[in-house]
Amino acid sequence: MGKLIAIVGRPNVGKSTLFNRLTGTRSAIVDDTSGTTRDRQYGKTEWGGEEMSVVDTGGWVVNSEDIFEEEINKQVAIAIEEADVILFVVDVKNGITDLDDHVASILRRTKKPIIVVANKADDNTYYSEAEFYALGLGDPMAISAITGSGTGDLLDKIVSLLPKESEEDKPEDNLPKFAIVGRPNSGKSSIINAFVGEERNIVTNIAGTTRDSIYTRYNKFGFDFYLVDTAGIRKKAKVNENIEFYSVLRSIRAIENSDVCILMIDATRGIEGQDSNIFSLIQKNKKGLVVCVNKWDLVVDKSPESIKTFENAIRNRFAPFTDFPIIFGSALTKQRILKVLEKAVEVHNNRNRTVPTSVLNNVMHEAIEAYPPPANKGKYVKIKYITMLKEAGIPTFLFFCNLPQWVKEPYKRYLENKIRENWNFTGTPINIFMREK
């Protein structure tokens, strides 16, 4: 299971800076204006052999003056609900504020492991993190998110607090795991019930009724795999504006624990921003993809032209990755839902496909001769040898050449397209790396 670390705290204590430091990115926009893009608040990090996801809750809520406290309550509630470890960030220069006290009082009620992170201890002036003992949440750790001092110890502490996996939680590893993802109410539970043929997930048409990641072993019609269902949300009185946040968090869990994602799109609503968000999570995690346009029975115009238009719209939204199956079906009438599974199995096989080195070199050298990499400052890139990595999880190709740094994205895309033309890698991302020979 993916491990989730949540960062909470009042505004301007350095949550985004800490997020950037832990995930090694500059992707969370460090900015005082609230509501700067959403999907940037999620990243991955690895420490001591543990892979973890980090979520900066600050980016998810509108910090307007009047609903300060309520918004922070929501962030903290979500963190308590979903995270394995919670980082409560406070500011060593300002000491404890009323808002910090307020957050601490909510956190003290949870059983989840919490680390008080005393941030901004960046220069030599004497700061004491000792006053934060008063929050009643154990030993504070002084760090500086900006300079990075103390973050190694912090990560050690996080890893030591992560829950250990028990053997019975793990599904058998050699079976493919398919996650059904999509925004609330796109028909995720209905399609699982249609597959499994029993009402084991409560299906109602209120958005957000499914609770946990559930693995369902599926073995009929000659299929054998796990379905990971996480539609996502317990309905909370105040969550309506945060429903998106919950469903994305849940999708993160489902996507990380799967091999192939079946992305449900509601035919009656077309593609929406949140579909793109979930797609970008699938991309970030390098998972296989099958798109299922659900509720097709409700669409009036089912002509080939309208199908083509819909398909093109989806591929344009998800470009440059366009090589994935799209199936139009209905979970309710069970129309074409076995086709969805067939495609998911096919995508899983494509992820594990290997191409013999000799064949790979013959075909690709021809393609490279037909269209060599563009010269740069009079230097020519010569690609000598190509090989495919076996244990990479997704199809990964190494191109050995004299000047790897000159090979830019458009040319890599050309190589990828040639690989896709010659071998069936539909639905799976491909890694292409240039290496010095």
Beta strands, then each sheet from edge to edge (+ up, - down):
strand 1: 3-8
strand 2: 42-47
strand 3: 50-56
strand 4: 85-91
strand 5: 114-119
strand 6: 141-142
strand 7: 177-181
strand 8: 214-218
strand 9: 225-229
strand 10: 260-266
strand 11: 288-294
strand 12: 326-328
strand 13: 383-389
strand 14: 396-401
strand 15: 431-436
sheet 1: 2+ 3- 1- 4- 5- 6-
sheet 2: 8+ 9- 7- 10- 11- 12-
sheet 3: 13+ 14- 15-
end
